[in-house]
Amino acid sequence: MTTLKQINDFFESQPIALVGASRNPKKFGYTAFKELKEKGMKIIPVNPLADEIMGEKSYPNVKMLPPEVRSIIVFTKKNQTASVIRDAKEKGIKQIWIQQMADTKEAMDELKDTDINIITGECILMHYKPHSIHKFHASLKKFFGRFPK
């Protein structure tokens, strides 16, 4: 289970790249990128089909990220997650947050026996300066004892 220390360590390692950021306002990769940026996270989009998203230079893949990026949030489709993880390992990324519904057994196998801080089973929007429904969701998880400690 993910701990609060892991989450705090992740947030301290900015800038953070969001792999799967979208230009489409109807997609969660857009909503999450927009919300995290508006809340003040130093966030960098990764999308092979975009040169920029919301005024931020977008990178085509993890391997092309600037060297100061040591953390990624994975918002990809499940069939892309393991490949992103392999690229992140090659790049030396030490903080990986795999957003709910993006994790796979293959991706988790890639992370076995590494010193990478891995966060899974948690929604980034519930943990980074949550408000509205995300704050309510965090309260429910705390009430039922399922919030990271």
N, C-alpha and C positions, 0 to 999 in steps of 0.2 A: 504494500500500500504506500502511496505517495505521502511524504511528510511535509509539514509546513516549512521546515528548514529547506527542503529541496525546492519548494516553490519560491521562497525568498531568495535563495541563491540564484535561481533562474532569473528573477526580475532584476537582480543586481548586475547581471551580465549584459547590459545593453551596449551597443545596438543589437536588436533582435530581428532576424529575418522571418517573414511570414511566407512560407512556401505554399503556394496555392492561393495567393492574393488574387482577387478578381476585379475586373473593370465593370462587371455586370452588377448593378445595384440589387438584383434579385437573388444573388448568390451569397451564401454565408461568408465566403472568403472576402467579399467586398465589405459586408457589414462589420465583420471582426476587424479588418484592417482599418476601416474608418473610425470605429469606436476606440480602438487602442491608440491610434494616432491622435484623436481628439482629446484623449485622456492624458496625453503627454509622453507616451512611450516612444522612445527612439526606435522606430520600426522601418524596416526595409522590405519592399515587396519582391517576391520571386514569382515570375510568370513568364514562360517562354514566348508568349504571344503579345506581350506588352512592353513598350519602351519606358513607360511611366504609368503610375497609378496615383491619382490624387496629388500630382505635383512631385512625387518622389520617383527617382530613377529606379526602374525595375530591372532585375537581373534575370537572365534566361534559366539559370539553374544554380544550385548550391555551390558548385565548383567555381563559378564566376564571381562569387561574393567577395567584397573587399576583406583583407586580412583581419581587420578589427572586429568582424562579426564572429562571435564565438557561440552564439545561441540561435536556435531556429524553433519555430512553431510549425508543425506539419498539418496542413489543411487539405491534403491531397485526397484523391480517390484511393481506396484501399489497394488497388492494383499498382499504384505508383509509390506507396509508402516505403517499401523495402529498398527500392532503388534510391530514394531520397536519403534514407538512412545510410546506405553504402557510400553515397557521395559525401555525406556529412562526416562520416568516419575518416574518409580519405582527406578531407579538408581540415581535419583536426577540431571539429566542432565538439565542445564538451558539455553543452547544455541542449537537450532535446525535449521539447514538449510535443507529444503526439495527441492532437485534439481528439476528443471522443469521436468514435465512429471511423477514425482513420487508421487505427492500430490493427495489425495482423500478426499472426503467429510468426510468419516469415520475418517481419520487421523486428519483432521482439527477439527472435533467434539471432539476428544481426547484432543486437545490443548485449547479448550474453557475454559475461566475462570481460566487460570493458569498464573503464573508469568514468564513463559518461553519466551525468545526472539525467535520468530518464523520468519524465512525468507522463503518466497515462491515466485515462479514466477520469480526467478532470476537464472542465471547461475554462479556458483562459479568461473569458469574460466574467466568470463568477469570482475569479481571484484577483484580477487587476483592477483596482478601484471600482468595485461593482456598484451598480445603481439599478433602479427599477426591478425588473423581473429577475435579474442576475443576483441582486442583493437578497431578494426574497428567497430564491433558490438556495443561496448560501445559508440563510437562516434555517431553512428546513433541514438541510444536511447537518447543521450543527445540532439542531433539536433532536434528530434521530441518531446522533453519534457517528455520522458518516463523513464529517468534515475532517480534512487532514489535521493531525496534531503534531 
